[in-house]
Amino acid sequence: MVGQFRHRWPSRDRVFMAEFLQSPAAHAIILFAVLAALIAVGIYVILRVRQSMRETGPTASELISNFREMHAQGKLDDEEFREIKSMLSQRLKQELNGNDQAG
């Protein structure tokens, strides 16, 4: 029973397939397929990394709120709070512009 499945393709079809796989056209097709797969995997990885980077840290708005609470509790003086607020204001503007463009 095993012997009857050994020769599924006629010998001329096997010869044709072997010759085709050695041709430059077949090499180009295989190379293109591998390259397309690598590009797709690369794009997927980049998108996942960018997404995880966006989700990891607190937003500038959250940071300002936290520092505002610390200032209200007396843990930060007025000058420290102003410095922190001015540093975070640029980041907050960028986040708001990003949200406006995305939405």
C-alpha positions as CSV (number, residue, x, y, z in Angstrom):
1,M,0.0,0.0,0.0
2,V,2.8,2.4,0.8
3,G,4.4,1.7,-2.6
4,Q,1.4,2.9,-4.6
5,F,1.7,6.5,-3.1
6,R,5.4,6.8,-3.7
7,H,5.0,7.8,-7.4
8,R,2.0,10.2,-7.3
9,W,3.5,12.4,-10.0
10,P,4.5,11.0,-13.3
11,S,8.3,11.2,-13.8
12,R,8.1,14.0,-16.5
13,D,6.1,16.2,-14.1
14,R,8.8,15.7,-11.5
15,V,11.5,16.5,-14.0
16,F,9.6,19.6,-15.1
17,M,9.2,20.7,-11.4
18,A,12.9,20.1,-10.7
19,E,13.9,22.1,-13.7
20,F,11.5,24.9,-12.9
21,L,12.7,25.2,-9.3
22,Q,16.3,25.6,-10.6
23,S,15.3,28.4,-13.0
24,P,16.0,32.1,-12.3
25,A,12.3,32.8,-12.5
26,A,11.5,30.4,-9.7
27,H,14.4,31.9,-7.6
28,A,13.0,35.4,-8.2
29,I,9.5,34.3,-7.1
30,I,10.8,32.6,-4.0
31,L,13.0,35.5,-3.1
32,F,10.1,37.9,-3.6
33,A,7.8,35.8,-1.4
34,V,10.4,35.6,1.4
35,L,11.1,39.4,1.1
36,A,7.4,40.2,1.3
37,A,7.0,38.0,4.3
38,L,9.9,39.7,6.1
39,I,8.6,43.1,5.3
40,A,5.1,42.1,6.7
41,V,6.7,40.8,9.9
42,G,8.8,44.0,10.2
43,I,5.8,46.2,9.8
44,Y,3.9,44.2,12.4
45,V,6.7,44.4,14.9
46,I,7.2,48.1,14.4
47,L,3.5,48.8,14.9
48,R,3.3,46.7,18.0
49,V,6.4,48.4,19.5
50,R,5.0,51.9,18.7
51,Q,1.6,50.9,20.2
52,S,3.2,49.6,23.4
53,M,5.4,52.7,23.7
54,R,2.3,54.9,23.6
55,E,0.5,52.9,26.3
56,T,3.3,52.5,28.8
57,G,3.8,55.9,30.4
58,P,1.4,58.5,31.9
59,T,0.3,61.4,29.7
60,A,1.5,64.9,30.3
61,S,-2.0,65.8,31.5
62,E,-1.8,63.0,34.2
63,L,1.7,64.2,35.2
64,I,0.6,67.8,35.6
65,S,-2.4,66.7,37.7
66,N,0.0,64.6,39.9
67,F,2.4,67.6,40.3
68,R,-0.5,69.9,41.0
69,E,-1.6,67.7,43.8
70,M,1.9,67.6,45.2
71,H,2.0,71.4,45.0
72,A,-1.3,71.7,46.8
73,Q,0.0,69.3,49.5
74,G,3.1,71.5,50.0
75,K,5.6,68.9,48.6
76,L,6.6,71.3,45.8
77,D,7.1,75.1,46.1
78,D,5.7,77.5,43.6
79,E,9.0,77.8,41.6
80,E,9.4,74.0,41.3
81,F,5.8,73.6,40.1
82,R,6.2,76.4,37.5
83,E,9.4,74.7,36.1
84,I,7.7,71.3,35.9
85,K,4.6,72.8,34.4
86,S,6.6,74.7,31.7
87,M,8.5,71.5,30.8
88,L,5.3,69.5,30.5
89,S,3.4,72.1,28.7
90,Q,5.2,71.4,25.4
91,R,4.6,67.7,25.8
92,L,0.9,68.4,26.5
93,K,0.6,70.5,23.3
94,Q,2.1,67.7,21.3
95,E,-0.2,65.1,22.8
96,L,-3.2,67.4,22.1
97,N,-2.1,68.0,18.6
98,G,-1.7,64.2,18.1
99,N,-5.2,63.6,19.4
100,D,-6.6,66.2,17.1
101,Q,-4.9,64.7,14.1
102,A,-5.9,61.1,15.0
103,G,-9.5,62.0,15.8
